[in-house]
């Protein structure tokens, strides 16, 4: 009798996990929200690409205030 009870509990445990893995129904409102979010992300990425292309890379010299008034090494005449 004990073996049958243990087998039944194990069988219910396996059946319960299999039931939990079944695909759930998709709510139409959730699907619409997901489509809207995907469209919004696509627009956002397109705008980011446009702003990156139009502004170009910004060259920043963090040591510009530390140098003397003579300019950079490239601007000095070579002897």
Protein Blocks (a to p, Z undefined) as FASTA:
>chain_A
ZZmmmmmmmmmmmmmmmmmmpccdddfklmmmmmmmmmmmmmmmmmmmmmmmmnopaddd
fklmmpcfkbpfklpccZZ
